[in-house]
Amino acid sequence: MEKEEAIQSLIDLQRVRDTECAHIEVDQVLCDLLESLGHEDVVEEYNKIHKWYA
């Protein structure tokens, strides 16, 4: 994922009314961006954390 694509995705997600769904999708956008920048290890550790969206 490129920076510009991530920014556009985040802009699009600002319009999503379901904040829980938006938050889940934002997390994925940011993880995809980190992975594309070579930070797979950061994403791997982040994914080990229990998440609760509500």
C-alpha distance matrix in Angstrom:
0.0 3.8 6.7 8.4 6.4 6.7 10.2 11.1 10.4 12.5 15.0 15.4 15.9 18.6 20.7 20.8 24.3 23.9 22.7 22.5 20.1 18.0 18.1 17.0 14.0 13.2 13.5 11.0 8.3 9.4 9.6 6.2 5.4 8.6 8.2 5.7 8.5 11.1 12.5 12.9 16.5 15.9 14.0 16.9 19.5 18.0 18.1 21.8 22.8 24.5 23.1 25.3 24.3 27.2
3.8 0.0 3.8 5.5 5.3 6.3 8.7 10.1 10.7 12.4 14.4 15.4 16.5 18.7 20.9 21.6 25.2 25.3 24.0 24.3 22.1 19.5 19.7 19.2 16.1 14.6 15.4 13.6 10.3 10.8 11.9 9.1 6.8 9.9 10.4 7.3 8.7 12.1 13.7 15.0 18.4 17.5 16.3 19.4 21.7 20.2 20.8 24.4 25.1 27.0 25.5 27.5 26.3 29.1
6.7 3.8 0.0 3.8 5.5 5.1 6.2 8.7 9.9 10.6 12.3 14.2 15.3 16.7 19.4 20.5 23.9 24.3 22.6 23.3 21.6 18.6 18.5 18.8 15.9 13.6 14.7 13.8 10.2 9.9 12.0 10.3 7.1 9.9 11.7 9.3 9.5 13.2 14.2 16.1 19.0 17.5 16.6 20.1 21.7 19.9 21.1 24.6 24.8 26.7 24.9 26.8 25.4 28.0
8.4 5.5 3.8 0.0 3.8 5.4 5.1 6.2 8.6 9.9 10.5 12.3 14.2 15.5 17.7 19.2 22.8 23.7 22.4 23.6 21.6 18.5 19.1 19.6 16.4 14.4 16.3 15.3 11.5 12.2 14.7 12.7 10.1 13.4 15.0 12.5 13.1 16.8 17.8 19.5 22.5 21.0 19.8 23.2 25.0 22.8 23.8 27.4 27.4 29.0 26.8 28.3 26.5 28.7
6.4 5.3 5.5 3.8 0.0 3.8 5.4 5.1 6.1 8.6 9.9 10.5 12.2 14.4 16.2 17.2 20.9 21.4 20.5 21.4 18.9 16.2 17.1 17.1 13.6 12.4 14.4 12.8 9.1 10.8 13.0 10.5 9.0 12.7 13.8 11.6 13.3 16.6 17.4 18.4 21.6 20.2 18.4 21.7 23.7 21.5 21.9 25.6 25.8 27.0 24.8 26.3 24.4 26.7
6.7 6.3 5.1 5.4 3.8 0.0 3.8 5.5 5.1 6.2 8.6 9.8 10.5 12.5 15.0 15.6 19.1 19.3 17.9 18.6 16.6 13.7 14.0 14.3 11.1 9.2 11.0 10.0 6.2 7.3 10.1 8.5 6.7 10.3 12.0 10.7 12.0 15.2 15.3 16.4 19.3 17.4 15.6 19.1 20.7 18.3 18.9 22.6 22.5 23.8 21.5 23.0 21.2 23.6
10.2 8.7 6.2 5.1 5.4 3.8 0.0 3.8 5.4 5.1 6.2 8.6 9.8 10.7 13.4 14.9 18.3 19.2 17.7 19.1 17.5 14.1 14.6 15.8 12.8 10.4 12.9 12.7 9.1 9.7 13.0 12.0 9.9 13.0 15.3 14.0 14.6 18.1 18.0 19.5 22.1 19.9 18.4 22.1 23.3 20.6 21.6 25.1 24.5 25.7 23.2 24.2 22.1 24.1
11.1 10.1 8.7 6.2 5.1 5.5 3.8 0.0 3.8 5.4 5.0 6.1 8.6 10.0 11.6 13.3 16.9 18.1 17.4 19.0 16.9 13.6 15.2 16.1 12.8 11.3 14.3 13.7 10.2 12.0 15.0 13.5 12.2 15.7 17.4 15.9 17.2 20.6 20.8 21.8 24.7 22.7 20.7 24.2 25.7 22.9 23.3 27.0 26.5 27.3 24.5 25.3 22.8 24.5
10.4 10.7 9.9 8.6 6.1 5.1 5.4 3.8 0.0 3.8 5.4 5.1 6.1 8.7 10.4 11.1 14.8 15.3 14.6 15.8 13.4 10.4 12.0 12.6 9.1 8.1 11.2 10.4 7.3 9.8 12.6 11.3 11.0 14.4 15.9 15.0 16.8 19.7 19.5 20.0 22.8 20.8 18.4 21.6 23.2 20.3 20.3 24.0 23.5 24.0 21.2 21.9 19.5 21.4
12.5 12.4 10.6 9.9 8.6 6.2 5.1 5.4 3.8 0.0 3.8 5.4 5.0 6.3 9.2 10.2 13.4 14.1 12.6 14.2 12.7 9.1 10.1 11.7 8.9 6.6 10.0 10.5 7.6 9.0 12.4 12.3 11.5 14.3 16.5 16.2 17.3 20.2 19.4 20.3 22.6 20.0 18.0 21.4 22.4 19.2 19.7 23.2 22.2 22.7 19.7 20.2 17.7 19.4
15.0 14.4 12.3 10.5 9.9 8.6 6.2 5.0 5.4 3.8 0.0 3.8 5.4 5.3 7.4 9.7 12.9 14.6 13.6 15.9 14.5 10.9 12.6 14.6 11.9 10.1 13.6 14.2 11.3 12.8 16.2 15.8 14.7 17.7 20.0 19.2 20.2 23.4 22.9 23.9 26.3 23.7 21.8 25.2 26.2 22.9 23.5 27.0 25.8 26.1 22.9 23.0 20.2 21.3
15.4 15.4 14.2 12.3 10.5 9.8 8.6 6.1 5.1 5.4 3.8 0.0 3.8 5.4 5.8 7.4 11.1 12.7 12.6 14.7 12.6 9.5 12.2 13.6 10.6 10.1 13.8 13.7 11.4 13.8 16.8 16.0 15.8 19.0 20.7 20.0 21.7 24.7 24.2 24.6 27.2 24.9 22.5 25.6 26.9 23.6 23.6 27.1 26.0 26.0 22.7 22.6 19.5 20.5
15.9 16.5 15.3 14.2 12.2 10.5 9.8 8.6 6.1 5.0 5.4 3.8 0.0 3.8 5.2 5.2 8.7 9.6 9.0 11.0 9.2 5.8 8.5 10.2 7.8 7.3 11.0 11.6 10.0 12.2 15.1 15.1 15.3 18.0 19.8 19.9 21.5 24.1 23.1 23.3 25.5 23.0 20.5 23.5 24.4 20.9 20.8 24.2 22.9 22.5 19.2 18.9 15.8 16.8
18.6 18.7 16.7 15.5 14.4 12.5 10.7 10.0 8.7 6.3 5.3 5.4 3.8 0.0 3.8 5.6 8.1 10.0 8.9 11.9 11.1 7.6 9.7 12.5 10.8 9.4 13.1 14.4 12.8 14.2 17.4 17.8 17.5 20.0 22.3 22.3 23.4 26.2 25.0 25.6 27.6 24.7 22.6 25.7 26.2 22.6 23.0 26.1 24.4 24.0 20.5 19.8 16.6 17.0
20.7 20.9 19.4 17.7 16.2 15.0 13.4 11.6 10.4 9.2 7.4 5.8 5.2 3.8 0.0 3.8 6.2 9.0 9.4 12.6 11.4 8.8 11.8 14.1 12.4 12.1 15.7 16.6 15.2 17.2 20.2 20.3 20.3 23.1 25.0 24.9 26.4 29.2 28.1 28.5 30.6 27.9 25.5 28.4 29.1 25.5 25.5 28.6 26.9 26.2 22.6 21.5 18.0 17.9
20.8 21.6 20.5 19.2 17.2 15.6 14.9 13.3 11.1 10.2 9.7 7.4 5.2 5.6 3.8 0.0 3.8 5.6 6.7 9.4 8.0 6.1 9.6 11.5 10.2 10.8 14.2 15.0 14.4 16.7 19.1 19.4 20.2 22.7 24.3 24.7 26.4 28.8 27.5 27.4 29.4 26.9 24.1 26.7 27.5 23.8 23.3 26.3 24.7 23.6 19.9 18.7 15.1 15.0
24.3 25.2 23.9 22.8 20.9 19.1 18.3 16.9 14.8 13.4 12.9 11.1 8.7 8.1 6.2 3.8 0.0 3.8 5.7 8.8 8.6 7.8 10.7 12.9 12.6 13.3 16.2 17.5 17.5 19.4 21.7 22.5 23.3 25.5 27.3 27.9 29.6 31.8 30.2 30.0 31.7 29.0 26.3 28.7 29.1 25.4 24.9 27.5 25.5 23.9 20.2 18.2 14.5 13.4
23.9 25.3 24.3 23.7 21.4 19.3 19.2 18.1 15.3 14.1 14.6 12.7 9.6 10.0 9.0 5.6 3.8 0.0 3.8 5.5 5.5 6.2 8.7 10.2 10.8 12.1 14.4 15.7 16.5 18.4 20.2 21.2 22.5 24.4 25.9 27.0 28.8 30.6 28.8 28.2 29.7 27.1 24.3 26.3 26.6 23.0 22.1 24.6 22.5 20.7 17.0 14.9 11.2 10.2
22.7 24.0 22.6 22.4 20.5 17.9 17.7 17.4 14.6 12.6 13.6 12.6 9.0 8.9 9.4 6.7 5.7 3.8 0.0 3.8 5.5 4.9 5.9 8.6 9.7 10.1 12.1 14.2 14.9 16.1 18.1 19.6 20.6 22.1 24.0 25.4 26.7 28.5 26.4 26.1 27.3 24.4 21.9 24.1 24.1 20.3 20.0 22.3 20.0 18.4 14.6 12.7 9.0 8.5
22.5 24.3 23.3 23.6 21.4 18.6 19.1 19.0 15.8 14.2 15.9 14.7 11.0 11.9 12.6 9.4 8.8 5.5 3.8 0.0 3.8 5.4 5.1 6.4 8.7 9.9 10.8 12.8 14.4 15.6 16.8 18.6 20.2 21.4 22.8 24.6 26.1 27.5 25.2 24.4 25.4 22.8 20.0 21.8 21.7 18.1 17.2 19.4 17.2 15.2 11.5 9.5 5.8 6.0
20.1 22.1 21.6 21.6 18.9 16.6 17.5 16.9 13.4 12.7 14.5 12.6 9.2 11.1 11.4 8.0 8.6 5.5 5.5 3.8 0.0 3.8 5.4 5.2 6.2 8.6 10.0 10.9 12.4 14.4 15.5 16.6 18.5 20.2 21.2 22.7 24.7 26.1 24.2 23.3 24.8 22.5 19.4 21.2 21.8 18.3 17.0 19.6 18.1 16.4 13.0 11.7 8.5 9.4
18.0 19.5 18.6 18.5 16.2 13.7 14.1 13.6 10.4 9.1 10.9 9.5 5.8 7.6 8.8 6.1 7.8 6.2 4.9 5.4 3.8 0.0 3.8 5.5 5.1 6.0 8.6 9.9 10.3 12.2 14.1 15.1 16.3 18.2 19.8 20.9 22.6 24.5 22.7 22.3 24.0 21.4 18.6 21.0 21.5 17.9 17.3 20.3 18.6 17.6 14.1 13.3 10.1 11.2
18.1 19.7 18.5 19.1 17.1 14.0 14.6 15.2 12.0 10.1 12.6 12.2 8.5 9.7 11.8 9.6 10.7 8.7 5.9 5.1 5.4 3.8 0.0 3.8 5.4 5.0 6.2 8.7 9.8 10.6 12.3 14.2 15.3 16.5 18.3 20.0 21.2 22.8 20.6 20.2 21.4 18.6 16.0 18.4 18.4 14.7 14.5 17.2 15.2 14.4 10.9 10.5 7.7 9.6
17.0 19.2 18.8 19.6 17.1 14.3 15.8 16.1 12.6 11.7 14.6 13.6 10.2 12.5 14.1 11.5 12.9 10.2 8.6 6.4 5.2 5.5 3.8 0.0 3.8 5.5 5.3 6.5 8.9 10.2 10.8 12.5 14.5 15.6 16.7 18.6 20.3 21.5 19.3 18.3 19.6 17.3 14.2 16.1 16.7 13.2 12.1 15.0 13.6 12.7 9.5 9.7 7.7 10.4
14.0 16.1 15.9 16.4 13.6 11.1 12.8 12.8 9.1 8.9 11.9 10.6 7.8 10.8 12.4 10.2 12.6 10.8 9.7 8.7 6.2 5.1 5.4 3.8 0.0 3.8 5.4 5.1 6.3 8.7 9.8 10.5 12.4 14.3 15.2 16.5 18.6 20.1 18.6 17.8 19.8 17.6 14.5 16.8 18.0 14.7 13.7 17.1 16.3 15.9 13.0 13.5 11.3 13.8
13.2 14.6 13.6 14.4 12.4 9.2 10.4 11.3 8.1 6.6 10.1 10.1 7.3 9.4 12.1 10.8 13.3 12.1 10.1 9.9 8.6 6.0 5.0 5.5 3.8 0.0 3.8 5.3 5.0 6.2 8.5 9.8 10.6 12.3 14.2 15.3 16.7 18.6 16.9 16.8 18.7 16.1 13.4 16.4 17.1 13.7 13.7 17.1 16.0 16.2 13.3 14.1 12.1 14.5
13.5 15.4 14.7 16.3 14.4 11.0 12.9 14.3 11.2 10.0 13.6 13.8 11.0 13.1 15.7 14.2 16.2 14.4 12.1 10.8 10.0 8.6 6.2 5.3 5.4 3.8 0.0 3.8 5.5 5.3 6.1 8.6 9.9 10.6 12.2 14.3 15.5 16.7 14.5 14.0 15.5 12.8 10.1 12.8 13.4 9.9 10.0 13.4 12.4 13.0 10.5 12.2 11.1 14.3
11.0 13.6 13.8 15.3 12.8 10.0 12.7 13.7 10.4 10.5 14.2 13.7 11.6 14.4 16.6 15.0 17.5 15.7 14.2 12.8 10.9 9.9 8.7 6.5 5.1 5.3 3.8 0.0 3.8 5.4 5.0 6.0 8.5 9.8 10.4 12.1 14.2 15.3 13.7 12.7 14.9 13.0 9.7 12.2 13.9 11.0 10.2 13.9 13.9 14.6 12.6 14.5 13.5 16.7
8.3 10.3 10.2 11.5 9.1 6.2 9.1 10.2 7.3 7.6 11.3 11.4 10.0 12.8 15.2 14.4 17.5 16.5 14.9 14.4 12.4 10.3 9.8 8.9 6.3 5.0 5.5 3.8 0.0 3.8 5.5 5.1 6.2 8.7 9.9 10.6 12.5 14.5 13.5 13.4 15.9 14.0 11.3 14.4 16.1 13.3 13.3 17.0 16.9 17.9 15.8 17.5 16.1 19.0
9.4 10.8 9.9 12.2 10.8 7.3 9.7 12.0 9.8 9.0 12.8 13.8 12.2 14.2 17.2 16.7 19.4 18.4 16.1 15.6 14.4 12.2 10.6 10.2 8.7 6.2 5.3 5.4 3.8 0.0 3.8 5.4 5.0 6.2 8.6 9.8 10.7 12.6 11.0 11.5 13.6 11.1 9.1 12.7 13.8 11.0 12.0 15.5 15.2 16.9 15.0 17.1 16.3 19.3
9.6 11.9 12.0 14.7 13.0 10.1 13.0 15.0 12.6 12.4 16.2 16.8 15.1 17.4 20.2 19.1 21.7 20.2 18.1 16.8 15.5 14.1 12.3 10.8 9.8 8.5 6.1 5.0 5.5 3.8 0.0 3.8 5.4 5.0 6.1 8.6 9.8 10.7 8.8 8.3 10.5 8.6 5.8 9.2 10.9 8.6 9.1 12.7 13.3 15.2 14.1 16.8 16.6 20.0
6.2 9.1 10.3 12.7 10.5 8.5 12.0 13.5 11.3 12.3 15.8 16.0 15.1 17.8 20.3 19.4 22.5 21.2 19.6 18.6 16.6 15.1 14.2 12.5 10.5 9.8 8.6 6.0 5.1 5.4 3.8 0.0 3.8 5.5 5.1 6.2 8.7 10.0 9.5 8.9 12.1 11.1 8.4 11.3 13.8 12.1 12.0 15.7 16.6 18.4 17.2 19.7 19.2 22.5
5.4 6.8 7.1 10.1 9.0 6.7 9.9 12.2 11.0 11.5 14.7 15.8 15.3 17.5 20.3 20.2 23.3 22.5 20.6 20.2 18.5 16.3 15.3 14.5 12.4 10.6 9.9 8.5 6.2 5.0 5.4 3.8 0.0 3.8 5.4 5.1 6.3 8.9 8.7 9.7 12.7 11.3 9.8 13.1 15.1 13.4 14.3 17.8 18.4 20.5 19.2 21.7 21.0 24.2
8.6 9.9 9.9 13.4 12.7 10.3 13.0 15.7 14.4 14.3 17.7 19.0 18.0 20.0 23.1 22.7 25.5 24.4 22.1 21.4 20.2 18.2 16.5 15.6 14.3 12.3 10.6 9.8 8.7 6.2 5.0 5.5 3.8 0.0 3.8 5.5 5.1 6.5 5.2 6.8 9.3 7.7 7.0 10.5 12.1 11.0 12.4 15.6 16.4 19.0 18.3 21.2 21.2 24.5
8.2 10.4 11.7 15.0 13.8 12.0 15.3 17.4 15.9 16.5 20.0 20.7 19.8 22.3 25.0 24.3 27.3 25.9 24.0 22.8 21.2 19.8 18.3 16.7 15.2 14.2 12.2 10.4 9.9 8.6 6.1 5.1 5.4 3.8 0.0 3.8 5.3 5.1 4.9 4.7 8.3 8.3 7.0 9.4 12.1 11.7 12.3 15.4 17.0 19.6 19.3 22.3 22.5 26.1
5.7 7.3 9.3 12.5 11.6 10.7 14.0 15.9 15.0 16.2 19.2 20.0 19.9 22.3 24.9 24.7 27.9 27.0 25.4 24.6 22.7 20.9 20.0 18.6 16.5 15.3 14.3 12.1 10.6 9.8 8.6 6.2 5.1 5.5 3.8 0.0 3.8 5.4 7.3 8.1 11.6 11.7 10.7 13.2 15.8 15.3 15.9 19.1 20.6 23.1 22.5 25.3 25.1 28.4
8.5 8.7 9.5 13.1 13.3 12.0 14.6 17.2 16.8 17.3 20.2 21.7 21.5 23.4 26.4 26.4 29.6 28.8 26.7 26.1 24.7 22.6 21.2 20.3 18.6 16.7 15.5 14.2 12.5 10.7 9.8 8.7 6.3 5.1 5.3 3.8 0.0 3.8 5.8 8.2 11.0 10.7 11.0 13.7 15.6 15.4 16.8 19.7 20.9 23.8 23.3 26.3 26.2 29.6
11.1 12.1 13.2 16.8 16.6 15.2 18.1 20.6 19.7 20.2 23.4 24.7 24.1 26.2 29.2 28.8 31.8 30.6 28.5 27.5 26.1 24.5 22.8 21.5 20.1 18.6 16.7 15.3 14.5 12.6 10.7 10.0 8.9 6.5 5.1 5.4 3.8 0.0 3.8 5.8 8.2 9.2 9.9 11.7 13.8 14.5 15.7 18.2 20.0 23.1 23.2 26.4 26.9 30.4
12.5 13.7 14.2 17.8 17.4 15.3 18.0 20.8 19.5 19.4 22.9 24.2 23.1 25.0 28.1 27.5 30.2 28.8 26.4 25.2 24.2 22.7 20.6 19.3 18.6 16.9 14.5 13.7 13.5 11.0 8.8 9.5 8.7 5.2 4.9 7.3 5.8 3.8 0.0 3.8 5.3 5.4 6.7 8.8 10.3 10.9 12.7 14.9 16.5 19.7 20.0 23.3 24.0 27.6
12.9 15.0 16.1 19.5 18.4 16.4 19.5 21.8 20.0 20.3 23.9 24.6 23.3 25.6 28.5 27.4 30.0 28.2 26.1 24.4 23.3 22.3 20.2 18.3 17.8 16.8 14.0 12.7 13.4 11.5 8.3 8.9 9.7 6.8 4.7 8.1 8.2 5.8 3.8 0.0 3.8 5.4 5.1 6.1 8.7 9.8 10.4 12.7 14.9 17.9 18.5 22.0 23.0 26.7
16.5 18.4 19.0 22.5 21.6 19.3 22.1 24.7 22.8 22.6 26.3 27.2 25.5 27.6 30.6 29.4 31.7 29.7 27.3 25.4 24.8 24.0 21.4 19.6 19.8 18.7 15.5 14.9 15.9 13.6 10.5 12.1 12.7 9.3 8.3 11.6 11.0 8.2 5.3 3.8 0.0 3.8 5.4 5.0 6.3 8.6 9.9 11.1 13.4 16.8 18.0 21.7 23.2 26.9
15.9 17.5 17.5 21.0 20.2 17.4 19.9 22.7 20.8 20.0 23.7 24.9 23.0 24.7 27.9 26.9 29.0 27.1 24.4 22.8 22.5 21.4 18.6 17.3 17.6 16.1 12.8 13.0 14.0 11.1 8.6 11.1 11.3 7.7 8.3 11.7 10.7 9.2 5.4 5.4 3.8 0.0 3.8 5.4 5.3 6.1 8.6 10.2 11.5 15.0 15.7 19.2 20.6 24.2
14.0 16.3 16.6 19.8 18.4 15.6 18.4 20.7 18.4 18.0 21.8 22.5 20.5 22.6 25.5 24.1 26.3 24.3 21.9 20.0 19.4 18.6 16.0 14.2 14.5 13.4 10.1 9.7 11.3 9.1 5.8 8.4 9.8 7.0 7.0 10.7 11.0 9.9 6.7 5.1 5.4 3.8 0.0 3.8 5.4 4.9 6.0 8.7 10.2 13.2 13.5 17.0 18.1 21.8
16.9 19.4 20.1 23.2 21.7 19.1 22.1 24.2 21.6 21.4 25.2 25.6 23.5 25.7 28.4 26.7 28.7 26.3 24.1 21.8 21.2 21.0 18.4 16.1 16.8 16.4 12.8 12.2 14.4 12.7 9.2 11.3 13.1 10.5 9.4 13.2 13.7 11.7 8.8 6.1 5.0 5.4 3.8 0.0 3.8 5.5 5.2 6.7 9.4 12.5 13.8 17.5 19.2 22.9
19.5 21.7 21.7 25.0 23.7 20.7 23.3 25.7 23.2 22.4 26.2 26.9 24.4 26.2 29.1 27.5 29.1 26.6 24.1 21.7 21.8 21.5 18.4 16.7 18.0 17.1 13.4 13.9 16.1 13.8 10.9 13.8 15.1 12.1 12.1 15.8 15.6 13.8 10.3 8.7 6.3 5.3 5.4 3.8 0.0 3.8 5.4 5.3 7.2 10.8 12.5 16.3 18.4 22.0
18.0 20.2 19.9 22.8 21.5 18.3 20.6 22.9 20.3 19.2 22.9 23.6 20.9 22.6 25.5 23.8 25.4 23.0 20.3 18.1 18.3 17.9 14.7 13.2 14.7 13.7 9.9 11.0 13.3 11.0 8.6 12.1 13.4 11.0 11.7 15.3 15.4 14.5 10.9 9.8 8.6 6.1 4.9 5.5 3.8 0.0 3.8 5.4 5.6 8.9 9.6 13.3 15.0 18.6
18.1 20.8 21.1 23.8 21.9 18.9 21.6 23.3 20.3 19.7 23.5 23.6 20.8 23.0 25.5 23.3 24.9 22.1 20.0 17.2 17.0 17.3 14.5 12.1 13.7 13.7 10.0 10.2 13.3 12.0 9.1 12.0 14.3 12.4 12.3 15.9 16.8 15.7 12.7 10.4 9.9 8.6 6.0 5.2 5.4 3.8 0.0 3.8 5.4 7.7 8.7 12.3 14.1 17.9
21.8 24.4 24.6 27.4 25.6 22.6 25.1 27.0 24.0 23.2 27.0 27.1 24.2 26.1 28.6 26.3 27.5 24.6 22.3 19.4 19.6 20.3 17.2 15.0 17.1 17.1 13.4 13.9 17.0 15.5 12.7 15.7 17.8 15.6 15.4 19.1 19.7 18.2 14.9 12.7 11.1 10.2 8.7 6.7 5.3 5.4 3.8 0.0 3.8 6.4 9.0 12.7 15.3 18.9
22.8 25.1 24.8 27.4 25.8 22.5 24.5 26.5 23.5 22.2 25.8 26.0 22.9 24.4 26.9 24.7 25.5 22.5 20.0 17.2 18.1 18.6 15.2 13.6 16.3 16.0 12.4 13.9 16.9 15.2 13.3 16.6 18.4 16.4 17.0 20.6 20.9 20.0 16.5 14.9 13.4 11.5 10.2 9.4 7.2 5.6 5.4 3.8 0.0 3.8 6.2 9.8 12.6 16.0
24.5 27.0 26.7 29.0 27.0 23.8 25.7 27.3 24.0 22.7 26.1 26.0 22.5 24.0 26.2 23.6 23.9 20.7 18.4 15.2 16.4 17.6 14.4 12.7 15.9 16.2 13.0 14.6 17.9 16.9 15.2 18.4 20.5 19.0 19.6 23.1 23.8 23.1 19.7 17.9 16.8 15.0 13.2 12.5 10.8 8.9 7.7 6.4 3.8 0.0 3.8 6.8 10.1 13.3
23.1 25.5 24.9 26.8 24.8 21.5 23.2 24.5 21.2 19.7 22.9 22.7 19.2 20.5 22.6 19.9 20.2 17.0 14.6 11.5 13.0 14.1 10.9 9.5 13.0 13.3 10.5 12.6 15.8 15.0 14.1 17.2 19.2 18.3 19.3 22.5 23.3 23.2 20.0 18.5 18.0 15.7 13.5 13.8 12.5 9.6 8.7 9.0 6.2 3.8 0.0 3.7 6.5 9.9
25.3 27.5 26.8 28.3 26.3 23.0 24.2 25.3 21.9 20.2 23.0 22.6 18.9 19.8 21.5 18.7 18.2 14.9 12.7 9.5 11.7 13.3 10.5 9.7 13.5 14.1 12.2 14.5 17.5 17.1 16.8 19.7 21.7 21.2 22.3 25.3 26.3 26.4 23.3 22.0 21.7 19.2 17.0 17.5 16.3 13.3 12.3 12.7 9.8 6.8 3.7 0.0 3.8 6.5
24.3 26.3 25.4 26.5 24.4 21.2 22.1 22.8 19.5 17.7 20.2 19.5 15.8 16.6 18.0 15.1 14.5 11.2 9.0 5.8 8.5 10.1 7.7 7.7 11.3 12.1 11.1 13.5 16.1 16.3 16.6 19.2 21.0 21.2 22.5 25.1 26.2 26.9 24.0 23.0 23.2 20.6 18.1 19.2 18.4 15.0 14.1 15.3 12.6 10.1 6.5 3.8 0.0 3.8
27.2 29.1 28.0 28.7 26.7 23.6 24.1 24.5 21.4 19.4 21.3 20.5 16.8 17.0 17.9 15.0 13.4 10.2 8.5 6.0 9.4 11.2 9.6 10.4 13.8 14.5 14.3 16.7 19.0 19.3 20.0 22.5 24.2 24.5 26.1 28.4 29.6 30.4 27.6 26.7 26.9 24.2 21.8 22.9 22.0 18.6 17.9 18.9 16.0 13.3 9.9 6.5 3.8 0.0
